[in-house]
């Protein structure tokens, strides 16, 4: 199977990133197997904004690879996940949106993602994990400062926003210099930890103190 992620050593992608698109979305058409062995099945769709210059099927391949990994949320035995096509009923949708559209979707869901006046972070709104195209292509300062690959940041941001949809909240760093739990707001700060992309570590759930 071809690795769908940016290669090793790539910290961010070159080229301009559209700040806004059409506001409409294209949905991936593939259906995955059920990821995980135990727990309630939660079904999700994957969509990319028209005008984002992103291939929705390529985005979906990365989302499925992340959420189907045993280091992700399925590994705890409490939930199973399945990607379905855009025409099927789903519990939530993972959206890849330009920063302006992400800002609007998030604000409608009750979250202001602006930093310095610009829609910067990603967010979760009810039934939506909204991934900001700027972050998907350009990563975030804590990861860039640590020289951590864009592919790892992408794993983090999908796990973090889907984690919110699954009922998890923001956490702190449990040990300075150690790995950051995935529910730390790593896009903004590592809180003294080091970048880490998964909710599980060494085959165990990995979390920090509640904030």
C-alpha positions in Angstrom: 0.0 0.0 0.0 1.3 3.4 -0.9 2.0 5.8 2.0 -0.6 8.6 1.6 1.3 11.1 3.8 4.0 13.7 3.0 7.5 12.1 3.1 10.0 12.1 5.9 11.8 15.5 6.5 8.9 17.5 5.0 7.9 20.0 7.7 5.4 22.0 5.6 4.3 22.2 1.9 5.5 24.9 -0.4 3.2 27.0 -2.5 0.3 29.3 -1.7 -2.7 28.1 0.3 -6.2 29.3 -0.7 -7.6 31.4 2.1 -11.2 30.8 0.9 -13.1 28.4 -1.3 -16.6 28.0 -2.5 -18.1 27.0 0.9 -19.4 23.8 -0.7 -17.8 20.4 -0.2 -17.0 17.3 -2.2 -17.3 14.0 -0.3 -15.1 10.9 -0.6 -16.9 8.0 -2.2 -15.1 5.0 -0.6 -16.3 2.9 2.3 -13.8 1.3 4.6 -14.0 -1.8 6.7 -14.9 -1.3 10.4 -11.8 -0.2 12.3 -11.4 -1.8 15.8 -12.7 -4.9 17.5 -14.9 -3.7 20.4 -17.3 -0.9 21.2 -20.0 1.1 19.5 -19.6 1.7 15.8 -19.3 5.4 14.8 -19.5 6.1 11.1 -17.9 9.1 9.5 -17.8 10.8 6.1 -14.8 12.8 4.7 -15.1 16.0 2.7 -12.9 18.6 1.1 -14.0 22.1 0.2 -14.3 23.0 -3.5 -11.7 25.5 -4.3 -9.2 24.2 -1.7 -7.2 22.5 -4.5 -7.2 19.3 -2.4 -8.1 15.9 -3.6 -10.8 14.6 -1.4 -9.9 10.9 -1.9 -6.3 11.6 -1.0 -7.5 13.4 2.2 -9.8 10.5 3.0 -7.0 8.0 2.6 -5.0 9.9 5.2 -8.0 10.2 7.6 -8.7 6.5 7.3 -5.1 5.5 7.8 -5.0 7.6 11.0 -8.3 6.5 12.5 -7.8 2.9 11.6 -4.5 2.7 13.4 -4.5 0.8 16.7 -2.6 3.8 18.3 -5.7 5.9 17.6 -9.1 5.9 19.4 -10.1 2.4 18.3 -7.2 0.9 20.3 -8.9 1.5 23.7 -11.7 -1.0 22.9 -14.5 1.5 23.6 -15.3 2.6 20.0 -15.1 1.3 16.5 -15.0 3.5 13.5 -16.0 3.2 9.8 -15.6 5.6 6.9 -18.7 5.7 4.7 -19.4 7.6 1.4 -20.9 11.0 1.3 -24.3 9.6 0.3 -24.5 7.4 3.4 -25.7 8.2 6.9 -22.9 9.1 9.3 -22.4 10.1 12.9 -19.9 12.8 12.0 -18.0 14.3 9.1 -14.3 15.2 8.9 -14.0 18.4 6.8 -10.9 19.9 5.2 -11.8 23.6 4.8 -10.0 26.8 3.8 -9.2 29.0 6.7 -12.1 31.4 6.1 -14.6 28.6 5.8 -13.2 26.8 8.8 -13.5 30.0 10.8 -17.2 30.3 9.8 -18.0 26.6 10.5 -16.2 26.8 13.9 -17.8 30.0 14.9 -21.3 28.6 14.1 -20.4 25.7 16.4 -19.4 28.0 19.2 -15.6 28.2 18.8 -13.5 31.2 17.7 -10.4 29.8 16.0 -8.8 33.2 15.2 -5.3 34.0 16.3 -4.0 37.5 15.4 -7.3 38.1 13.6 -6.8 35.1 11.2 -8.7 31.8 11.5 -5.8 29.7 12.6 -6.6 26.5 14.5 -9.0 23.6 13.6 -12.0 22.7 15.7 -14.9 20.4 16.5 -18.5 21.4 16.2 -21.3 19.0 16.8 -21.0 16.3 14.2 -18.1 18.0 12.5 -14.3 17.7 12.8 -13.1 20.8 10.9 -9.5 20.8 9.7 -8.1 24.1 8.7 -6.3 23.8 5.3 -3.6 26.2 6.5 -2.6 23.8 9.3 -3.0 20.8 7.0 -0.5 22.2 4.6 1.7 24.4 6.7 1.7 22.7 10.2 1.9 24.8 13.3 4.7 26.6 15.2 5.3 24.1 18.0 5.9 21.3 15.4 7.9 23.5 13.1 10.1 24.7 16.0 10.7 21.1 17.0 11.4 20.1 13.4 8.7 17.5 13.4 7.4 16.2 10.1 4.1 17.5 8.7 2.9 13.9 8.4 3.1 13.6 12.2 1.2 16.9 12.7 -1.5 15.7 10.4 -1.9 12.6 12.6 -2.1 14.7 15.6 -4.8 17.2 14.3 -7.1 14.4 13.1 -6.8 12.5 16.3 -7.3 15.7 18.4 -10.4 16.9 16.6 -12.0 13.5 16.3 -11.2 13.0 20.0 -13.4 16.0 20.8 -16.2 14.4 18.7 -15.8 11.2 20.8 -16.2 13.2 24.0 -12.6 14.0 25.0 -11.6 17.4 26.3 -8.4 19.4 26.5 -5.6 18.1 28.7 -2.3 19.3 30.1 1.2 18.0 30.0 1.8 15.2 32.5 5.6 15.4 32.6 7.9 18.2 31.3 10.0 17.0 28.4 7.8 13.9 27.9 5.4 13.3 25.1 2.3 15.5 24.9 -1.1 13.8 25.2 -3.1 14.1 22.0 -5.7 16.3 23.7 -3.1 19.0 24.5 -3.7 21.9 22.2 -0.4 21.2 20.4 -1.2 23.5 17.5 -0.8 26.4 20.0 1.5 25.1 22.8 3.0 21.9 24.0 2.8 23.0 27.6 6.4 21.8 28.2 5.9 18.5 26.5 7.2 17.2 23.2 5.0 16.6 20.1 3.1 13.3 20.1 0.3 12.4 17.7 -1.6 9.5 19.3 -4.1 8.9 22.1 -2.3 5.6 23.0 1.3 4.9 23.8 2.9 1.5 24.5 -0.4 -0.2 24.0 -2.1 1.9 26.7 -4.3 4.9 26.8 -2.2 8.0 27.2 -3.7 11.1 28.7 -2.8 14.1 30.8 -4.4 16.1 33.6 -7.8 17.7 32.8 -7.8 21.4 32.2 
